[in-house]
Amino acid sequence: LISGTLEAPALPELANGKTWNGSIGSIIGESFVLAAIGLSESLMMFMMMDKAYGTKSSMPRESITYGLANVLNGFLGGMAGCMTVGTTILNMANKGGRRRISGCVTALITLLVIL
């Protein structure tokens, strides 16, 4: 259930009774791998969108923003995210989504479906 309040920022609990001291090395390693995959997918989509629409994205700014949002999200009990290829392609090609509002509408519809 959704309680309507945010959790207090805290380190997430580890599975199988593991402690942070004994697991920090593997957590950092896996985090960098997941971050690299998500970042490469997002940057690929930015390049494709820039080419399709003749715009110029600020990839360093986008990368920092994704990173900070995902770190904060983790401390609030959420899951990390990145730009998804499927949604972006559908938004661009089939529905004509050319502005940022198209992504917001997609996110709101997804939220309504989940709730």
N, C-alpha and C positions, 0 to 999 in steps of 0.2 A: 504494500500500500504506500501511497505517497502521502507523507505527513503534512506537507505544506510549509515545512521549515527546512533550512539548510543544516547539515551536520556541522559540528565544530571541526575545524581543520585538524587532522591527526594523521599519523602514519597508518596505512592500512594494515589489517591483520594478515599474517602469513598462514598459509595452509599447513596442515600436518604438524602443528605445534612448533614450527621452526622459529628461530629468533632472528632479529634483524642483524645481530652481530655475526652470526654464522652464515648468513645468506646474502650479505650486501654485495659481494663480488659477482655472484651469478645474477643478481637482480640488476645491477648496473650494466653488465654485459648484454643481457637480454633486452634491456630498455634501449640501449644504443642500436641494437639490430632492428627493433620495431620502429624506432624513430627514423632510422635511415630508410626503411621501406616506405613508411608513410610520407616522409619528406620527398623522396624521389617520385612517388606517385603524384603528389600535389604539384611539384615543380613541372612534371611532364604535362599535367593538365593546364597549368598556367601558360606554358609555351604554346600548347595547342590552341587555347582560347585567344591568346595574343595574335597568333597567326591567322585564325579564322576571322577575327573582328578588327584586326589592324590596331590593336591597343598595345600598351606597354605596362606590364605589371612590375611592381617592385618586389622581386623575389627575395632579397635579404629581409625586407620588412615583413613579408608574408611568412617566411621561415621562422623569424623571431616570434611573431604573433602566435603561430601554431604551437611553437615550443612552450611559450609561457602559458598559453591557455591549457595545454595538456598537463603541464606540471600542476597548475592550480586545480584543475579538474581532478587529478589523482588525489590530492590532499583533501578534497571535498567528497571523496567516495565515488567519483564518476569513472567513466572509461575514456581513454584517449581516442581521438578521432582525426581524420584527415579528409581531404577532398576525395570524393569517390568518382571513379571513371564512369560508371553506368549512369548515375544520376546526372552528371554534368553533360554527358553525350545526349541523353534524352531531353534535357532542358534546352540545350543548344539547337539540336537538329529538328526534333519533332514538334516542340512546343514554342519555339521562337524566343526562349528566355534569354534576353540580352543584358538585363540589368540585375543589380544585386537583389532586388525585391523578389526575383524568381527563386533564388535560393532560400530566402526567408519564407516564402509561401510553401515551398517544398518541406522545409523544416516544421512549419506549423501543421501541415497536413499529417506529417509523420507523427508528431506529438499527439494530435487528435486520435489517430489510429491506435496509438499505444495506450492512451488513457481510456 
